[in-house]
């Protein structure tokens, strides 16, 4: 049996580590963005932040995880990784 950390996208794990170290909310931001079907306005509203703040965060997340968030396969892998990690919490 595999541990979730062994099969999840390394970028997600990097976000968790970065959030703990820097007291940011990048994991939550990206997770919300995926849940909101990649809609920046809806995501910003749900996170109670300005849309430009969200877009800046998203750009920083992309730099940190070195993943093209526009690529379908990358988004699919991230979505599956979030699913695995979040299901493990329940």
C-alpha positions in Angstrom: 0.0 0.0 0.0 1.3 3.4 -0.9 1.3 6.4 1.4 -0.5 9.5 -0.2 2.8 11.4 -0.1 4.3 8.8 -2.4 1.8 9.3 -5.2 0.7 12.9 -4.9 2.1 15.7 -7.0 5.4 16.9 -5.5 4.2 20.5 -5.9 1.3 20.0 -3.5 3.7 18.7 -0.9 6.0 21.7 -1.6 3.0 24.0 -1.0 2.2 22.3 2.4 5.8 22.7 3.5 5.9 26.3 2.3 2.7 27.2 4.0 3.9 25.8 7.3 7.3 27.6 7.1 6.0 31.0 5.7 2.5 31.1 7.2 0.9 31.4 3.7 -2.3 29.8 2.4 -1.1 28.6 -1.0 -2.4 25.0 -0.5 -5.8 26.3 0.4 -5.7 28.8 -2.5 -4.9 26.2 -5.1 -7.4 23.7 -3.7 -10.1 26.3 -3.8 -9.2 27.3 -7.4 -9.5 23.7 -8.5 -12.8 23.3 -6.7 -14.1 26.5 -8.3 -13.3 25.1 -11.8 -10.5 27.5 -12.4 -12.7 30.6 -12.1 -10.5 33.3 -10.6 -13.4 35.7 -9.7 -15.3 32.9 -7.8 -12.2 31.7 -6.1 -11.2 35.2 -4.9 -14.7 35.8 -3.6 -14.7 32.4 -1.8 -11.3 33.2 -0.2 -12.4 36.7 0.7 -9.6 38.3 -1.1 -9.3 40.8 -4.1 -9.1 39.2 -7.5 -5.7 40.8 -8.2 -4.4 39.4 -4.9 -5.6 35.9 -5.9 -4.0 36.2 -9.4 -0.7 37.3 -7.7 -0.9 34.3 -5.4 -1.7 32.0 -8.3 1.4 33.2 -10.1 3.6 32.6 -7.1 2.1 29.1 -6.6 2.9 28.3 -10.3 6.5 29.4 -9.7 6.8 27.4 -6.4 5.4 24.2 -7.8 6.9 24.6 -11.3 3.7 23.4 -12.9 1.8 24.8 -15.8 -1.6 25.4 -14.3 -3.0 25.8 -17.8 -2.1 22.2 -18.8 -4.9 19.7 -18.6 -2.8 16.8 -17.4 -1.1 18.9 -14.7 -4.5 20.1 -13.4 -5.8 16.5 -13.4 -2.8 15.3 -11.4 -3.2 18.2 -9.0 -6.9 17.5 -8.6 -6.3 13.8 -7.9 -3.5 14.6 -5.5 -5.8 17.0 -3.5 -8.5 14.3 -3.5 -6.1 11.7 -2.1 -4.8 14.1 0.6 -8.2 15.5 1.6 -9.8 12.0 1.7 -7.1 10.9 4.0 -8.1 13.6 6.5 -11.6 12.3 6.8 
